[in-house]
């Protein structure tokens, strides 16, 4: 599994002109799943996001995590994180898991974060989503488990 994590001052996801998930200060996490991912990868990725120290401490150093500082997480499924651009100009999607495999793992990722204590908003699987965010810093980190 992969996650593109962005520190944000606010973020939201809209489907068919309806806001289905919104957060204030925290993390916007785009989550990708590949074929051999399972529940253990979903939980390990959630643990990494929960403990990722990219929030500022009182001295302005990135030394705090959502676990330490609070804040919310907007988790959005993003199969294009597994796009392959090594050949040609059109990405290949063969490494991205099919929706039937990916959806329960993205849900398990979000549920694991909730179990850890995070406030989690999500997008809506198998829809065209518009994600809006204000990247704080900007800070963007790619995680993989």
C-alpha positions as CSV (number, residue, x, y, z in Angstrom):
1,X,0.0,0.0,0.0
2,X,1.0,3.6,-0.6
3,X,0.0,6.9,0.8
4,X,0.6,10.4,-0.3
5,X,0.4,12.4,2.9
6,X,-0.1,16.1,2.8
7,X,-0.1,18.4,5.9
8,X,-3.2,20.7,5.5
9,X,-4.9,23.6,7.1
10,X,-8.1,22.3,5.6
11,X,-9.3,19.7,3.1
12,X,-12.5,18.4,1.6
13,X,-13.8,15.9,-0.9
14,X,-16.9,16.5,-3.0
15,X,-19.0,14.0,-5.0
16,X,-21.8,15.2,-7.3
17,X,-21.8,18.7,-5.7
18,X,-22.1,17.2,-2.2
19,X,-19.3,17.5,0.3
20,X,-18.9,14.0,1.7
21,X,-15.8,14.6,3.8
22,X,-14.1,17.6,5.3
23,X,-11.5,18.4,7.9
24,X,-9.7,21.4,9.3
25,X,-6.0,21.2,10.4
26,X,-4.5,17.8,9.9
27,X,-3.5,15.4,7.1
28,X,-5.0,14.7,3.7
29,X,-4.0,11.1,2.9
30,X,-4.4,9.7,-0.7
31,X,-4.3,5.9,-0.4
32,X,-3.4,3.4,-3.1
33,X,-3.7,-0.4,-3.0
34,X,-1.9,-3.0,-5.0
35,X,-2.7,-6.7,-5.6
36,X,-0.8,-8.4,-2.8
37,X,-1.8,-5.9,-0.1
38,X,-3.9,-7.3,2.8
39,X,-5.2,-6.3,6.2
40,X,-1.7,-6.2,7.8
41,X,-0.5,-3.6,5.2
42,X,-3.6,-1.5,5.8
43,X,-3.0,-1.5,9.6
44,X,0.8,-0.9,9.2
45,X,0.1,2.1,6.9
46,X,-2.4,3.5,9.3
47,X,0.0,3.2,12.2
48,X,2.7,5.0,10.1
49,X,0.3,7.8,9.3
50,X,-0.8,8.1,12.9
51,X,2.8,8.4,14.1
52,X,4.3,10.4,11.2
53,X,6.1,13.4,12.7
54,X,5.4,16.1,10.2
55,X,3.5,18.6,12.4
56,X,5.3,21.5,14.0
57,X,6.2,21.7,17.7
58,X,6.2,25.0,19.6
59,X,9.7,25.8,18.0
60,X,8.4,25.2,14.5
61,X,10.2,21.9,14.0
62,X,8.4,19.0,12.4
63,X,8.5,16.9,15.5
64,X,4.9,16.0,16.3
65,X,2.4,13.5,14.9
66,X,-1.4,13.5,14.7
67,X,-1.1,11.1,17.7
68,X,0.7,13.8,19.6
69,X,-0.9,17.0,18.4
70,X,-4.4,16.0,17.4
71,X,-6.0,17.1,14.2
72,X,-8.0,15.1,11.7
73,X,-7.3,12.9,8.7
74,X,-9.1,13.0,5.3
75,X,-8.5,9.5,3.7
76,X,-9.2,9.3,0.0
77,X,-8.8,6.2,-2.2
78,X,-6.4,6.9,-5.1
79,X,-5.6,4.0,-7.4
80,X,-3.5,6.3,-9.6
81,X,-0.7,6.1,-7.0
82,X,0.1,2.9,-8.7
83,X,0.3,4.4,-12.2
84,X,3.3,3.1,-14.2
85,X,4.9,5.8,-16.4
86,X,8.1,3.9,-17.3
87,X,7.0,3.4,-20.9
88,X,5.2,5.7,-23.2
89,X,3.2,8.8,-22.3
90,X,0.0,7.1,-21.0
91,X,0.3,5.6,-17.5
92,X,-0.4,1.9,-17.0
93,X,-2.7,0.8,-14.2
94,X,-1.8,-2.9,-13.9
95,X,-0.3,-2.6,-10.5
96,X,-3.4,-1.0,-9.0
97,X,-5.7,-3.4,-7.2
98,X,-9.2,-3.9,-8.6
99,X,-11.9,-2.0,-6.6
100,X,-13.3,-5.2,-5.1
101,X,-9.9,-5.8,-3.4
102,X,-9.0,-2.2,-2.7
103,X,-12.2,-0.9,-1.1
104,X,-12.2,-3.1,2.0
105,X,-8.5,-2.3,2.6
106,X,-9.0,1.5,2.3
107,X,-11.9,1.1,4.8
108,X,-9.7,-1.0,7.1
109,X,-7.1,1.7,6.9
110,X,-9.6,4.4,8.0
111,X,-11.1,2.2,10.7
112,X,-7.6,1.5,12.1
113,X,-6.9,5.2,12.4
114,X,-10.3,5.7,14.2
115,X,-9.4,2.9,16.6
116,X,-6.1,4.7,17.3
117,X,-8.0,7.8,18.2
118,X,-8.0,9.8,15.0
119,X,-10.9,11.8,13.6
120,X,-11.3,10.5,10.1
121,X,-13.3,11.7,7.2
122,X,-13.3,9.8,3.9
123,X,-14.1,10.1,0.2
124,X,-16.6,7.8,-1.5
125,X,-15.2,4.8,-3.3
126,X,-16.0,4.2,-7.0
127,X,-17.1,7.8,-7.6
128,X,-15.6,10.8,-9.4
129,X,-14.3,12.9,-6.5
130,X,-13.0,16.5,-6.3
131,X,-10.5,16.9,-3.6
132,X,-9.7,20.5,-2.3
133,X,-7.0,21.2,0.1
134,X,-4.7,23.9,1.4
135,X,-1.3,22.3,1.8
136,X,0.4,23.6,4.9
137,X,4.2,24.3,4.4
138,X,3.9,22.8,1.8
139,X,4.6,19.4,3.4
140,X,4.0,16.2,1.3
141,X,5.4,12.8,2.1
142,X,5.1,9.4,0.3
143,X,4.7,6.3,2.5
144,X,4.8,2.7,1.4
145,X,4.5,-0.5,3.4
